[in-house]
Amino acid sequence: MRMERSLPTRDLTARIDRKEHIGADGDRLVVLDGLELRLAPGTFTCLIGPSGCGKTTTLRILMGLDDEFDGELDPALREARIATVFQEPRLLPWRTVAQNVLLALPRPDLPRVEAALASVGLEGMADRYPAQLSLGQARRVALARAFATEPEVLFLDEPFVSLDEASAGRLRDLLIALWQRRPMKVLMVTHNLREAVRLADRIVFLTERPARVAGVAEVELPRDGRDPEAVSRFAAELARRFPGLAVA
């Protein structure tokens, strides 16, 4: 059964005027200051910036996990069907692969689970437990779980970190293939500029903390023309345009 409710076909916006953390010494630290984001329909956006600048904090605010900030989120974002893929797969170890995917669905739907697992190349693994999976396989389960919900907005927080480059590359290709079958608004946090160029339509660069948007770059490479050499050249050009904010 398909989930028919759909998000308005317009940009979603978020304005974070100020976000503070309390430091270990009790002082207030400004993490985000005057940050504005726009998510366009069917567009894959990457958020990139220096380590510790507030990328994950921004994602948590957009996901509705942190409401202690000054600013405004698009009401439609609050109502959207959202899926998230975190840095760690976050699979319950006492549940099977199929059960972990089922937990994300509003009602039991085993055919949907089987189709989701098949879409990420995990046919025949529904009854395995997380401890029986490699890290790459566990991350595939996390992708299957996210796409099984047919999200309107997909958030990803460095989902391929800790993988070797070959494994990460295969999962990037898989992510794009899944997204192209059913385009949605995507925002992915990454520290890897080449990864951003490989995946994104738009890249949003954040400054050092307190973070604000330093600039937005459109990835002017055709999807079928993003071979390693083209990606490296484009990433190097962006690194020159935004010095200190990303490494090619």
N, C-alpha and C positions, 0 to 999 in steps of 0.2 A: 504494500500500500504506500503510495507516495504522499508526502506531506505537502499539501497544496498552497498553504499560506505563503505569500511572497512579499519580500521587502520592496518598498517603493524604488522604482528605477531612476534614482537620482543619487547625487553624491551624498555621503554621510560626512558630517563635520564634527570636529572636537576642538574645543578651545580650553587649554589649561593655562590659566593666568599665573598660577603659583602653586607649587607643591613643596612642602617642607617635610624634613625628617628630623627627629630628635637624635643628636649624636650621642656617642658613649659618654661624653662629658656633660651632657644635658643641654648643650647649645643647640639652637635651631639652625639647620642647614637647608638652604634653598636648593632643591634638586632640579625643578623645572620652573622656567620663568618665561611666560609669554609664548607658549608653544601652541601652534595651530596645525591641525592635520585634516586632510580630505581624502576620503576613500571613494573612488569612482566605481560605478557598476562594471563588473567583469574585468577589473583591473588588479594586477598583482603588484603590490607596493612593498618595498623593503625599507626598513628603518635601520640606519647605520650611524655609528658615531663612536667616539673614544670609549674605552672600557670604563664602566662606572658612571657614565654620563646621565643615566636615567632611562635607558631604552626599555628595560623590563618594567620599571615603574610606570612608564607611559602605557605599556601594554596592559598592566593590571588595572589602571584607571579605565581604559577603554572596555575592558572585559567586565567592568562593574565590581571588581574585587577590592577596590580602594576608592572610597567616596570622600576622603578627607583632603580635598583640594579646592582651590578657587578656580572657577571656570564653568564651562557648560558643555555637556554632551548632547548631540542630536537625539531627541526623544526616540526617533526610529531605531537608533542603536540600542537603546534600552530594551526595545521590544523585539529585536532581531533574534532569529535562531542562530546562535553562535556555537562554533566548535573551536577547540583549542588543542594544539599539539605543543607540549612543553619540552624543555631540554632533556628531561628524563621521560621514558615511556609511561611511567605511572600506571603500571598494570598491577592489579591485586594478585599477590602470589598464590592465594588459595582458590582462585577462580581460573577456569580454563580460558584459552584464547577466545573461544566463542562467547563465553559468559562475560568476559571483559568488554567485548564489543556490545553485547546485549544491554549492558548496564547503561549505555549512552542513549538507548532508544526509549521513546515514551511508552512503548508497549512491546511485548515479545513478538519478534518477527525473524524467525530462523532463516527463511529464504533470503532476507535482506542481509543478514550476517554472513551467510555463505557467499553471496554475491560480492560483498565488501572484501572478504578474505581472498576470494578468487582474483579480485581486481588488483591486489597487491602481491599476487604470486604465492599465497599461502594456502592453496588448496590442500586438504588432507591434514591440516594442523589445528583444526578447530578444537580437538580434545586435548591438546598439549597444554602444559602449564608454563608460566613465564620462566621458571628455572630451566626448562628444557629448550629455551630459545637462545640464539645468539643475540647480541645487542642490535645488529642490523634487522633481524627478524622481529624483535620486540618493537623497534621503531616502525616497522611495516604494520604491525598490529595497531599502533597508535594512529597511523594514517588511516587505516581501515575504519577504526572507531570514529574518527572525525568525519570522514566522508559518508559513512553509513547514515548519519543524521541529516544528510542533505542540507548542510548549513547555508545560510544566507551570507554570513560573514565568517571567515576563517582566520584565526590568529595563530601564529607559530612563533615560538620563542627559541631560537637557535636549535631547531629540531635535529640537526645532524652533527652536533658537537660530539667530540670524542670518537668519531668514526674515522677509519683510515680514508684517504682521499678516494680510492676506488669505490669503496662501499658508499661513501657520501655521494659520489657522482651518480651511482645507480639510483639512489633514493631521490636525488634532485630530479632526474629524468622521470622517475615514477610520479613524483609530486606534480610535475608539469602535465604529464599525461592525464592524471586524474582530474586536475583542474580544467584542462581543455575540454574534457568530456562534459563538464558542467561548470562553466565559468561563474565565479562569485567574487565578491569583494574579499581580497586577501591582504593582510598586513603581517609581514614576517620580520622579526628582529634578527639581525645577524651582525657579526663583527668582520665577516669575510666579504670583501668587496667583489672578488671574482664570483663568489656565490650569488651575490646580489645581481650582478650583471647577467649571469646565466639565467636567473629566474624571473627577474622583475620587469615590469613595464615602466615603473617609476621608482626612483630611489630618493628617499628623504634623508638628508644629512643633518645630524644634530651636532651642536657645539659641545665643548667641554661643559661640565657642570658649573653653574645652573644651566641646564640645556634649553636651547631654543632652536628653531629651524634655521640652519645656515644656508640652505638652498635645496632645490629639488631638481633632479636630473631625469630626463626622459631617456630610456634605453633605446636608442635608435638603431637597433639591430633586429633584422627579421628573426623570427623564432627558429627557422630552419637554417639560419646562418650563424648560430652561436657556437662555433667550434672553439676549441681551447685557444687558438691563436687570436681569433677575433675578440673573444672575451678578455684575454690578457691585454690587448691593445686598448680596448675601451676602458678597462679598469685603470690602466696606467694614465689615460687621459683624465679620468675623473679624479684620480689621486693628485694630479697636478692642479686641477681646478679647486679642489677642497683639501689643501695641504694640512696635515696633522689630524684630519678627521677620519681618515681611512687609509689603509695600506693595501696597495695592489698586489 
